Amino acid sequence: MNLLKIKELRELSNKELEGKIRESKKELFNLRMKQSTGTLEKPSKIRELRKDVARMKTIIRERELNEEVSDGE
């Protein structure tokens, strides 16, 4: 994932990010099923998706922490 995509993710709302996380997790499940049956063509896709999910969760968590800091002041 390049910086452009990260910037695009940061522009999305939390609800949109959560929806993308759900979609990615479904796709991860399907890829793992293909991997277990031996029909997965691109194993690196699993790693990419896991990292994408982690990035989206990180963005959501950063926003939560920023809200807590601004509420506490």
SULKA-V977648 format. One record per residue. N is the residue number from 0. RES is the residue in three letters. PSI is psi in whole degrees, 0 to 359 (* if undefined). D_FIRST is the distance of its C-alpha to the first C-alpha in whole Angstrom. Layout:
# SULKA-V977648
n:N res:RES psi:PSI d_first:D_FIRST
n:N res:RES psi:PSI d_first:D_FIRST
This chain:
# SULKA-V977648
n:0 res:MET psi:133 d_first:0
n:1 res:ASN psi:174 d_first:4
n:2 res:LEU psi:328 d_first:7
n:3 res:LEU psi:315 d_first:8
n:4 res:LYS psi:324 d_first:6
n:5 res:ILE psi:319 d_first:7
n:6 res:LYS psi:321 d_first:11
n:7 res:GLU psi:319 d_first:11
n:8 res:LEU psi:321 d_first:11
n:9 res:ARG psi:336 d_first:13
n:10 res:GLU psi:345 d_first:16
n:11 res:LEU psi:155 d_first:16
n:12 res:SER psi:168 d_first:19
n:13 res:ASN psi:320 d_first:19
n:14 res:LYS psi:318 d_first:21
n:15 res:GLU psi:320 d_first:18
n:16 res:LEU psi:318 d_first:16
n:17 res:GLU psi:323 d_first:18
n:18 res:GLY psi:318 d_first:19
n:19 res:LYS psi:325 d_first:15
n:20 res:ILE psi:316 d_first:15
n:21 res:ARG psi:315 d_first:18
n:22 res:GLU psi:316 d_first:17
n:23 res:SER psi:322 d_first:14
n:24 res:LYS psi:323 d_first:17
n:25 res:LYS psi:316 d_first:19
n:26 res:GLU psi:321 d_first:17
n:27 res:LEU psi:316 d_first:16
n:28 res:PHE psi:313 d_first:20
n:29 res:ASN psi:320 d_first:21
n:30 res:LEU psi:321 d_first:19
n:31 res:ARG psi:324 d_first:21
n:32 res:MET psi:316 d_first:24
n:33 res:LYS psi:321 d_first:23
n:34 res:GLN psi:320 d_first:22
n:35 res:SER psi:333 d_first:26
n:36 res:THR psi:355 d_first:28
n:37 res:GLY psi:16 d_first:26
n:38 res:THR psi:8 d_first:25
n:39 res:LEU psi:123 d_first:21
n:40 res:GLU psi:326 d_first:20
n:41 res:LYS psi:87 d_first:16
n:42 res:PRO psi:334 d_first:16
n:43 res:SER psi:341 d_first:13
n:44 res:LYS psi:325 d_first:12
n:45 res:ILE psi:313 d_first:13
n:46 res:ARG psi:317 d_first:11
n:47 res:GLU psi:315 d_first:8
n:48 res:LEU psi:319 d_first:10
n:49 res:ARG psi:319 d_first:12
n:50 res:LYS psi:322 d_first:9
n:51 res:ASP psi:315 d_first:8
n:52 res:VAL psi:316 d_first:12
n:53 res:ALA psi:320 d_first:12
n:54 res:ARG psi:316 d_first:10
n:55 res:MET psi:319 d_first:12
n:56 res:LYS psi:323 d_first:15
n:57 res:THR psi:317 d_first:15
n:58 res:ILE psi:316 d_first:14
n:59 res:ILE psi:316 d_first:18
n:60 res:ARG psi:320 d_first:19
n:61 res:GLU psi:319 d_first:19
n:62 res:ARG psi:320 d_first:21
n:63 res:GLU psi:315 d_first:23
n:64 res:LEU psi:322 d_first:24
n:65 res:ASN psi:324 d_first:24
n:66 res:GLU psi:319 d_first:27
n:67 res:GLU psi:318 d_first:29
n:68 res:VAL psi:316 d_first:29
n:69 res:SER psi:331 d_first:30
n:70 res:ASP psi:327 d_first:33
n:71 res:GLY psi:344 d_first:34
n:72 res:GLU psi:* d_first:35
